[in-house]
């Protein structure tokens, strides 16, 4: 069971319309907080150097990291739940299409990260309601 680090409820406006699939978070790309834990928060945009949906996973898992919109980075989606990767890589659900997120139910750092890559995150929409 995933440990919850931020007291929130489901931030999606229409959970029944959201499309998501399993993905793997690369723990080496996540910076530890002051408590020593490496946690990636719900709603954090993630990406990889290749399109994770079309990459052949039988040749090796496409690991995801925080999406910054840098050259060579392909947007994958957003993390569905707070995830602790202190002990290593973690499999999580990635929401990637029809994702309408209420920003008031997300951590401020996540909202800022999403706003910083606005226009590069197809399928994801922040709602200020």
C-alpha positions as CSV (number, residue, x, y, z in Angstrom):
1,X,0.0,0.0,0.0
2,X,1.3,3.4,-1.0
3,X,2.2,5.8,1.9
4,X,0.4,9.1,1.6
5,X,2.6,12.2,2.2
6,X,0.2,15.0,1.4
7,X,-3.2,15.1,2.9
8,X,-5.5,15.2,-0.2
9,X,-8.3,13.6,-2.0
10,X,-8.5,12.6,-5.6
11,X,-7.7,15.8,-7.6
12,X,-9.3,14.6,-10.8
13,X,-12.5,16.3,-11.9
14,X,-13.7,13.2,-13.8
15,X,-11.9,10.1,-12.6
16,X,-14.1,7.9,-14.8
17,X,-12.7,9.6,-18.0
18,X,-9.0,9.5,-17.0
19,X,-6.7,7.1,-18.8
20,X,-3.8,5.6,-17.0
21,X,-1.3,2.8,-17.3
22,X,1.5,1.3,-15.1
23,X,4.9,3.0,-15.3
24,X,8.2,2.8,-13.4
25,X,9.8,5.8,-11.6
26,X,13.6,6.0,-11.8
27,X,14.5,6.5,-8.1
28,X,18.0,7.8,-9.0
29,X,16.5,10.9,-10.6
30,X,14.5,11.9,-7.4
31,X,16.1,14.1,-4.8
32,X,15.7,13.3,-1.2
33,X,13.9,15.7,1.1
34,X,15.2,17.0,4.4
35,X,13.9,13.9,6.0
36,X,16.1,11.7,3.8
37,X,13.1,10.2,1.9
38,X,12.7,10.3,-1.9
39,X,9.1,11.1,-2.6
40,X,7.4,12.0,-5.8
41,X,4.0,13.6,-5.3
42,X,0.7,12.9,-6.9
43,X,0.2,15.0,-10.1
44,X,4.0,15.5,-10.7
45,X,4.6,15.5,-14.5
46,X,6.9,12.7,-15.6
47,X,8.7,11.9,-18.8
48,X,11.5,9.9,-20.4
49,X,14.0,10.0,-23.2
50,X,11.6,7.9,-25.3
51,X,7.8,7.6,-25.7
52,X,7.1,5.1,-22.9
53,X,3.7,4.1,-24.5
54,X,5.3,2.9,-27.8
55,X,8.7,1.7,-26.5
56,X,9.1,-2.1,-26.5
57,X,9.1,-2.9,-22.8
58,X,10.3,-6.5,-23.5
59,X,13.7,-5.0,-24.3
60,X,13.8,-3.2,-20.9
61,X,11.6,-1.0,-18.9
62,X,11.3,2.6,-19.9
63,X,12.0,4.4,-16.6
64,X,10.3,7.7,-16.0
65,X,11.6,10.8,-14.2
66,X,10.3,14.3,-13.4
67,X,9.4,16.1,-16.7
68,X,11.0,19.5,-17.1
69,X,10.4,20.0,-20.8
70,X,14.1,19.8,-21.5
71,X,15.3,18.9,-25.1
72,X,15.2,15.2,-25.6
73,X,12.6,14.6,-22.9
74,X,9.2,13.1,-23.9
75,X,6.2,13.8,-21.7
76,X,4.6,10.7,-20.3
77,X,1.8,11.9,-17.9
78,X,1.4,12.6,-14.2
79,X,1.9,10.4,-11.1
80,X,-1.4,9.0,-9.8
81,X,-0.3,8.7,-6.1
82,X,2.4,9.9,-3.8
83,X,5.2,7.4,-4.2
84,X,8.2,6.8,-2.0
85,X,11.2,5.7,-4.1
86,X,13.8,5.9,-1.2
87,X,14.4,2.1,-1.4
88,X,14.6,2.0,-5.3
89,X,12.5,2.3,-8.4
90,X,8.7,2.0,-8.0
91,X,5.9,0.9,-10.3
92,X,3.0,3.5,-10.2
93,X,0.0,4.4,-12.3
94,X,0.6,7.2,-14.8
95,X,-2.4,9.2,-15.8
96,X,-1.8,10.5,-19.4
97,X,-5.1,11.3,-21.1
98,X,-8.3,13.1,-20.2
99,X,-6.7,14.2,-16.9
100,X,-8.4,17.3,-15.4
101,X,-6.8,18.2,-12.1
102,X,-8.1,20.5,-9.5
103,X,-5.0,22.5,-8.5
104,X,-6.3,23.3,-5.0
105,X,-6.0,19.5,-4.3
106,X,-2.4,19.3,-5.4
107,X,0.8,20.3,-3.5
108,X,2.0,23.8,-4.5
109,X,5.3,22.4,-5.8
110,X,3.3,20.1,-8.2
111,X,1.1,23.0,-9.4
112,X,4.3,25.0,-10.1
113,X,5.9,22.1,-11.9
114,X,2.8,21.7,-14.1
115,X,2.5,25.4,-14.8
116,X,6.2,25.5,-15.8
117,X,5.6,22.9,-18.5
118,X,2.2,24.1,-19.6
119,X,1.8,23.6,-23.3
120,X,4.1,20.5,-23.3
121,X,1.7,18.2,-21.4
122,X,-1.0,17.0,-23.8
123,X,-3.9,15.3,-22.1
124,X,-3.4,17.2,-18.8
125,X,-5.4,20.2,-17.8
126,X,-5.2,22.2,-14.5
127,X,-8.5,23.4,-13.2
128,X,-8.7,26.3,-10.8
129,X,-11.9,25.3,-9.0
